[in-house]
Amino acid sequence: MSALSEAQVLETLKTVHDPELHKDLVSLGMVEQIAVQGTKAAIKINLTTPACPLKEKIEGDIRLALSKIGATEVEVHFGAQVRGPQNLPLPGIKHIIAIGSGKGGVGKSTVAANLAVALAQEGARVGLLDADIYGPSQAQMFGTQGEKLRVDEQKRMVPLERYGVKLISIANIVPPGQAMVWRGPILHGTLKQFLQEVAWGELDYLMVDLPPGTGDVQLSLAQLTRLSGGVIVTTPQDVARIDAERALDMFKRVQVSILGVIENMSFFEQNGQKTYIFGQGGGRKMAEQHNTAFLGEIPIALSVREGGDSGVPVLIGAPDSPEALAFRQAARNLAGQLSVQSYMLLPMA
Ligand SMILES: Nc1ncnc2c1ncn2[C@@H]1O[C@H](COP(=O)(O)OP(=O)(O)OP(=O)(O)O)[C@@H](O)[C@H]1O
C-alpha cells in the first residue's frame, strides 16, 4: 500500500459533507489539522458545536472516504467552536435562546434546566436566566435556594454556577416566599439587568426560561435583545398544544424565529412498554404544521421529577437513563439547529 500525503487526505475530505449544512468539511473550514504517517492519518475536525448531533456520522464518513484511498488507520479528533452572528446579541454571548410554553406545568423549566446541563456536559459554555420572575423554579432545580448572588467590583451580578451552568434567578436575590407584585416597567428593568448587568463572561448559549403564556416578559425580552430563536415546550394533549400554538404565534409576532418544538411527558415506559398517557404525536404534528424542527420527546419519569425537586437534574443524577438520553438528544438537536441557522442566515463570527 503506498504512503498517503496530506494533500491527498485534504482532497478526500472535500468529498465528505456535513449532513446538516450540506457542504464539504473543507469548504466549511472545519478541517483544522491533518497529519499522515505512511498509511495512517490523524485528523482534527472543528465542529460548529460541541453538542453536534452528527458527530458519529461525520466520523464514519471520514473513515470510509479515507479507507477508499488506502488509509489503514484513521484517528479523528473533534474540537468545536460555536458559530454565532457577527454582531453578538450581548458582548461575549453567541446565542440567546428563549424557552417558552403556552401553559404552566408542562415542564418548561425542567426542560430548560436539563437542556442547559446537557449542553454544558458536551463542553459548551452555558448560562441560564430564570426569567420567570413571579414563579422562579431554577434555584430549586439546581439546588441553589438560600444562596445569594454577589456583585463584582464593577457592580455586576455574578451568576451562581452549578453543573457547569451559570445561573441567574430572582430567587437568589429576593427572600423566598416574598410576593412579587411588580408591574410591567419594573419587570422590564429587572430583565434588562439580568441580561446586561451580569458578569456572564463568554457564553456559547444563554438559555432563558420564560414564564408560561404570552405576556410582558416575552415582549420585553424580544425588545431588549436579539434572540437566536425560541423553543416551544408542549405536552401532547390538545389543550396544551392549543396554548403552545399561541406562544409560538407570540414569538413570530415579535420576530423571534422558532428553533423547534420539544414534547415533554410524551409517554411513560415500563418493562419496555410505552404508554402514551396524554396522547401521541402532538408535538411532532405541531412542529410539522409550523415548518419547524421537532427536537425530541421526553418521557414522564420519576427520576425527572425527583431530579427537579432535589436540585440534582436527571442528567447528573441518572446520566445513563433513557430520560437523560432523551434530554441529551434534544439538546444536540437544538445545537444542530442553531449551527444550521448561523450558517444559513448570519455572517459568521
Ligand atoms: N418529563 C417529566 N417527567 C416527570 N415529571 C416531570 C417531567 N417534566 C416535568 N415534570 C414535573 O412537573 C412539574 C412541573 O414542571 P415545571 O416546573 O418544569 O413546569 P413549567 O412548565 O416550568 O411550569 P411553570 O411554568 O408553571 O413554572 C415539576 O414537578 C416537574 O418535576
PDBQT file of the ligand as one rigid body, heavy atoms in Angstrom, charges set to zero:
ROOT
HETATM    1  N1  LIG A 401     -40.705  14.507  31.965  1.00  0.00    +0.000 N 
HETATM    2  C1  LIG A 401     -41.144  14.633  33.211  1.00  0.00    +0.000 A 
HETATM    3  N2  LIG A 401     -41.364  13.538  33.993  1.00  0.00    +0.000 NA
HETATM    4  C2  LIG A 401     -41.809  13.671  35.260  1.00  0.00    +0.000 A 
HETATM    5  N3  LIG A 401     -42.071  14.827  35.861  1.00  0.00    +0.000 NA
HETATM    6  C3  LIG A 401     -41.874  15.960  35.146  1.00  0.00    +0.000 A 
HETATM    7  C4  LIG A 401     -41.398  15.921  33.795  1.00  0.00    +0.000 A 
HETATM    8  N4  LIG A 401     -41.290  17.193  33.356  1.00  0.00    +0.000 NA
HETATM    9  C5  LIG A 401     -41.670  17.990  34.387  1.00  0.00    +0.000 A 
HETATM   10  N5  LIG A 401     -42.024  17.250  35.437  1.00  0.00    +0.000 N 
HETATM   11  C6  LIG A 401     -42.514  17.742  36.757  1.00  0.00    +0.000 C 
HETATM   12  O1  LIG A 401     -43.687  18.509  36.506  1.00  0.00    +0.000 OA
HETATM   13  C7  LIG A 401     -43.743  19.624  37.382  1.00  0.00    +0.000 C 
HETATM   14  C8  LIG A 401     -43.851  20.912  36.572  1.00  0.00    +0.000 C 
HETATM   15  O2  LIG A 401     -42.649  21.096  35.862  1.00  0.00    +0.000 OA
HETATM   16  P1  LIG A 401     -42.015  22.527  35.607  1.00  0.00    +0.000 P 
HETATM   17  O3  LIG A 401     -41.982  23.345  36.831  1.00  0.00    +0.000 OA
HETATM   18  O4  LIG A 401     -40.756  22.317  34.864  1.00  0.00    +0.000 OA
HETATM   19  O5  LIG A 401     -43.123  23.106  34.625  1.00  0.00    +0.000 OA
HETATM   20  P2  LIG A 401     -43.268  24.545  33.984  1.00  0.00    +0.000 P 
HETATM   21  O6  LIG A 401     -43.918  24.339  32.663  1.00  0.00    +0.000 OA
HETATM   22  O7  LIG A 401     -41.992  25.264  34.012  1.00  0.00    +0.000 OA
HETATM   23  O8  LIG A 401     -44.279  25.199  34.963  1.00  0.00    +0.000 OA
HETATM   24  P3  LIG A 401     -44.427  26.757  35.328  1.00  0.00    +0.000 P 
HETATM   25  O9  LIG A 401     -44.204  27.484  34.056  1.00  0.00    +0.000 OA
HETATM   26  O10 LIG A 401     -45.802  26.837  35.842  1.00  0.00    +0.000 OA
HETATM   27  O11 LIG A 401     -43.341  27.045  36.314  1.00  0.00    +0.000 OA
HETATM   28  C9  LIG A 401     -42.484  19.547  38.241  1.00  0.00    +0.000 C 
HETATM   29  O12 LIG A 401     -42.795  18.892  39.437  1.00  0.00    +0.000 OA
HETATM   30  C10 LIG A 401     -41.539  18.687  37.415  1.00  0.00    +0.000 C 
HETATM   31  O13 LIG A 401     -40.600  17.979  38.200  1.00  0.00    +0.000 OA
ENDROOT
TORSDOF 0
